[in-house]
Amino acid sequence: MTSTRSLFRRTAVLVSASAAALVLAACGGGDTTSEHDGHAAPSASASPSAPASAPAGQGQHNAADAAFAKGMIPHHRQAVEMADLAPSRARSAEVKKLAEDIRKAQDPEIRTMSGWLTSWGEQVPAEGAMDHSAHGMAGMMTAEQMDKLKNASGAAFDTAFMELMIEHHEGAVAMAKTEQAQGAFPAAKTMAEAIITSQTAEIAQMNKLLGKS
């Protein structure tokens, strides 16, 4: 009897210890959960946060990014329009090459920025809008300046093209620097950096060419 009783007691102690261990483990798990995730509904709170981060993932942009794209699209369009005049009017092979480089760089950027605006639910500037809404933008040519450039040819075109394009590029560089300082969208900031680098180099090249003439 005695041995049976002591066996029973030992078994009871073991069962109690196991139960206590399970309770402690459960408590410990609960503590870990509350430490990291808040409280009893961590999975419920995690689910809403996933959709909330989805828009940020596809375009974590801010108002500065939208303004950059909306401003740079008409700005680039005008630069491309100016560059398109060069093949039939410029005398200098260097000016023709420069114009071609500008067109090749800025055409794809226009398409890229238009895609960003569309994905953000923003309106892409209309093709003809630059003549009316973009006059106050840094470096933009007036209709009169554009007409004067269209009517020039030879060395006079080369000089006018470079002088106007330097001003145009300086405006684009200023806009790109604003984007770098205030924007949030990584691809837009990368493009801004590329614009600053390439157009600063082209400004230096045009200044050098103007100094030669």
C-alpha positions as a Python dict, from the first residue, in 0.01 Angstrom:
ca = {
    (1, 'M'): (0, 0, 0),
    (2, 'T'): (272, 234, 97),
    (3, 'S'): (455, 185, -227),
    (4, 'T'): (134, 229, -422),
    (5, 'R'): (59, 553, -241),
    (6, 'S'): (406, 695, -299),
    (7, 'L'): (388, 598, -667),
    (8, 'F'): (56, 775, -692),
    (9, 'R'): (203, 1085, -523),
    (10, 'R'): (504, 1088, -755),
    (11, 'T'): (275, 1062, -1057),
    (12, 'A'): (58, 1346, -928),
    (13, 'V'): (363, 1563, -876),
    (14, 'L'): (486, 1491, -1227),
    (15, 'V'): (147, 1570, -1378),
    (16, 'S'): (128, 1895, -1179),
    (17, 'A'): (478, 1991, -1290),
    (18, 'S'): (393, 1922, -1653),
    (19, 'A'): (76, 2125, -1624),
    (20, 'A'): (268, 2409, -1463),
    (21, 'A'): (526, 2397, -1742),
    (22, 'L'): (252, 2416, -2003),
    (23, 'V'): (92, 2713, -1830),
    (24, 'L'): (426, 2892, -1808),
    (25, 'A'): (497, 2823, -2175),
    (26, 'A'): (157, 2958, -2270),
    (27, 'C'): (214, 3269, -2061),
    (28, 'G'): (558, 3312, -2203),
    (29, 'G'): (422, 3288, -2555),
    (30, 'G'): (159, 3544, -2470),
    (31, 'D'): (420, 3781, -2329),
    (32, 'T'): (635, 3750, -2641),
    (33, 'T'): (339, 3822, -2860),
    (34, 'S'): (238, 4128, -2665),
    (35, 'E'): (595, 4256, -2662),
    (36, 'H'): (631, 4245, -3038),
    (37, 'D'): (283, 4286, -3175),
    (38, 'G'): (81, 4472, -2916),
    (39, 'H'): (-188, 4243, -2780),
    (40, 'A'): (-426, 3960, -2851),
    (41, 'A'): (-502, 4052, -3210),
    (42, 'P'): (-157, 4087, -3365),
    (43, 'S'): (-253, 3891, -3676),
    (44, 'A'): (-567, 4100, -3719),
    (45, 'S'): (-366, 4422, -3700),
    (46, 'A'): (-101, 4282, -3937),
    (47, 'S'): (-356, 4212, -4209),
    (48, 'P'): (-482, 4571, -4245),
    (49, 'S'): (-126, 4698, -4250),
    (50, 'A'): (-48, 4490, -4560),
    (51, 'P'): (-300, 4669, -4786),
    (52, 'A'): (-193, 5001, -4633),
    (53, 'S'): (164, 4939, -4743),
    (54, 'A'): (64, 4821, -5091),
    (55, 'P'): (9, 5170, -5238),
    (56, 'A'): (340, 5275, -5088),
    (57, 'G'): (505, 4977, -5252),
    (58, 'Q'): (375, 5052, -5597),
    (59, 'G'): (445, 5422, -5565),
    (60, 'Q'): (553, 5569, -5235),
    (61, 'H'): (539, 5920, -5374),
    (62, 'N'): (443, 6259, -5236),
    (63, 'A'): (318, 6590, -5372),
    (64, 'A'): (673, 6695, -5471),
    (65, 'D'): (710, 6385, -5689),
    (66, 'A'): (381, 6456, -5867),
    (67, 'A'): (479, 6822, -5916),
    (68, 'F'): (819, 6716, -6052),
    (69, 'A'): (664, 6486, -6314),
    (70, 'K'): (388, 6731, -6408),
    (71, 'G'): (641, 7011, -6449),
    (72, 'M'): (920, 6816, -6616),
    (73, 'I'): (698, 6655, -6882),
    (74, 'P'): (609, 6984, -7061),
    (75, 'H'): (962, 7111, -6991),
    (76, 'H'): (1111, 6806, -7165),
    (77, 'R'): (857, 6829, -7448),
    (78, 'Q'): (973, 7179, -7527),
    (79, 'A'): (1339, 7073, -7522),
    (80, 'V'): (1255, 6792, -7766),
    (81, 'E'): (1066, 7041, -7985),
    (82, 'M'): (1374, 7265, -7987),
    (83, 'A'): (1603, 6969, -8062),
    (84, 'D'): (1381, 6863, -8354),
    (85, 'L'): (1459, 7197, -8525),
    (86, 'A'): (1833, 7133, -8533),
    (87, 'P'): (1873, 6875, -8814),
    (88, 'S'): (1733, 7109, -9079),
    (89, 'R'): (1861, 7441, -8938),
    (90, 'A'): (2189, 7394, -8749),
    (91, 'R'): (2522, 7441, -8925),
    (92, 'S'): (2748, 7292, -8657),
    (93, 'A'): (2775, 6914, -8646),
    (94, 'E'): (2832, 6945, -8271),
    (95, 'V'): (2503, 7129, -8225),
    (96, 'K'): (2323, 6866, -8433),
    (97, 'K'): (2475, 6589, -8222),
    (98, 'L'): (2387, 6773, -7900),
    (99, 'A'): (2027, 6814, -8015),
    (100, 'E'): (2006, 6444, -8099),
    (101, 'D'): (2144, 6350, -7757),
    (102, 'I'): (1886, 6574, -7587),
    (103, 'R'): (1601, 6416, -7784),
    (104, 'K'): (1720, 6061, -7714),
    (105, 'A'): (1752, 6127, -7341),
    (106, 'Q'): (1433, 6322, -7283),
    (107, 'D'): (1180, 6134, -7499),
    (108, 'P'): (1202, 5816, -7285),
    (109, 'E'): (1192, 6023, -6965),
    (110, 'I'): (865, 6183, -7079),
    (111, 'R'): (715, 5835, -7126),
    (112, 'T'): (845, 5717, -6788),
    (113, 'M'): (707, 6018, -6599),
    (114, 'S'): (373, 5988, -6779),
    (115, 'G'): (357, 5627, -6659),
    (116, 'W'): (424, 5734, -6301),
    (117, 'L'): (145, 5991, -6307),
    (118, 'T'): (-101, 5742, -6455),
    (119, 'S'): (-15, 5481, -6189),
    (120, 'W'): (-59, 5745, -5917),
    (121, 'G'): (-402, 5843, -6048),
    (122, 'E'): (-269, 6185, -6150),
    (123, 'Q'): (-341, 6364, -6475),
    (124, 'V'): (-67, 6367, -6739),
    (125, 'P'): (-20, 6719, -6883),
    (126, 'A'): (-188, 6751, -7222),
    (127, 'E'): (37, 6790, -7526),
    (128, 'G'): (-66, 7146, -7602),
    (129, 'A'): (-79, 7256, -7239),
    (130, 'M'): (282, 7370, -7222),
    (131, 'D'): (219, 7685, -7426),
    (132, 'H'): (-40, 7804, -7177),
    (133, 'S'): (32, 7657, -6833),
    (134, 'A'): (410, 7626, -6833),
    (135, 'H'): (519, 7981, -6915),
    (136, 'G'): (615, 8058, -6557),
    (137, 'M'): (827, 7743, -6531),
    (138, 'A'): (1201, 7787, -6495),
    (139, 'G'): (1377, 7802, -6829),
    (140, 'M'): (1068, 7761, -7049),
    (141, 'M'): (1075, 7946, -7381),
    (142, 'T'): (800, 8187, -7472),
    (143, 'A'): (608, 8138, -7798),
    (144, 'E'): (800, 8437, -7938),
    (145, 'Q'): (1137, 8281, -7853),
    (146, 'M'): (1032, 7953, -8012),
    (147, 'D'): (919, 8132, -8329),
    (148, 'K'): (1248, 8319, -8347),
    (149, 'L'): (1439, 7991, -8316),
    (150, 'K'): (1225, 7830, -8587),
    (151, 'N'): (1300, 8119, -8823),
    (152, 'A'): (1677, 8108, -8767),
    (153, 'S'): (1928, 7897, -8957),
    (154, 'G'): (2300, 7836, -8987),
    (155, 'A'): (2532, 7997, -8734),
    (156, 'A'): (2252, 8222, -8604),
    (157, 'F'): (2046, 7914, -8522),
    (158, 'D'): (2341, 7746, -8351),
    (159, 'T'): (2398, 8044, -8124),
    (160, 'A'): (2030, 8099, -8045),
    (161, 'F'): (1972, 7728, -7987),
    (162, 'M'): (2257, 7696, -7739),
    (163, 'E'): (2178, 8018, -7553),
    (164, 'L'): (1813, 7920, -7515),
    (165, 'M'): (1895, 7558, -7430),
    (166, 'I'): (2141, 7662, -7158),
    (167, 'E'): (1862, 7863, -6995),
    (168, 'H'): (1623, 7571, -7046),
    (169, 'H'): (1867, 7322, -6892),
    (170, 'E'): (1933, 7550, -6593),
    (171, 'G'): (1559, 7548, -6524),
    (172, 'A'): (1547, 7167, -6545),
    (173, 'V'): (1846, 7132, -6311),
    (174, 'A'): (1675, 7360, -6056),
    (175, 'M'): (1356, 7151, -6077),
    (176, 'A'): (1555, 6830, -6038),
    (177, 'K'): (1733, 6967, -5729),
    (178, 'T'): (1394, 7048, -5574),
    (179, 'E'): (1284, 6689, -5641),
    (180, 'Q'): (1598, 6552, -5477),
    (181, 'A'): (1539, 6768, -5170),
    (182, 'Q'): (1162, 6722, -5132),
    (183, 'G'): (1061, 6408, -5326),
    (184, 'A'): (1001, 6060, -5183),
    (185, 'F'): (968, 5834, -5490),
    (186, 'P'): (1305, 5658, -5539),
    (187, 'A'): (1284, 5632, -5919),
    (188, 'A'): (1197, 6002, -5950),
    (189, 'K'): (1491, 6100, -5732),
    (190, 'T'): (1718, 5878, -5941),
    (191, 'M'): (1593, 6045, -6260),
    (192, 'A'): (1644, 6387, -6101),
    (193, 'E'): (2005, 6296, -6028),
    (194, 'A'): (2055, 6183, -6388),
    (195, 'I'): (1905, 6508, -6520),
    (196, 'I'): (2135, 6715, -6299),
    (197, 'T'): (2442, 6520, -6412),
    (198, 'S'): (2368, 6509, -6786),
    (199, 'Q'): (2229, 6858, -6827),
    (200, 'T'): (2503, 7022, -6621),
    (201, 'A'): (2755, 6855, -6854),
    (202, 'E'): (2561, 6976, -7160),
    (203, 'I'): (2551, 7331, -7023),
    (204, 'A'): (2931, 7322, -6989),
    (205, 'Q'): (2961, 7185, -7343),
    (206, 'M'): (2737, 7457, -7490),
    (207, 'N'): (2918, 7731, -7302),
    (208, 'K'): (3242, 7600, -7446),
    (209, 'L'): (3101, 7592, -7799),
    (210, 'L'): (2967, 7945, -7762),
    (211, 'G'): (3311, 8057, -7644),
    (212, 'K'): (3464, 7917, -7962),
    (213, 'S'): (3229, 8096, -8197),
}
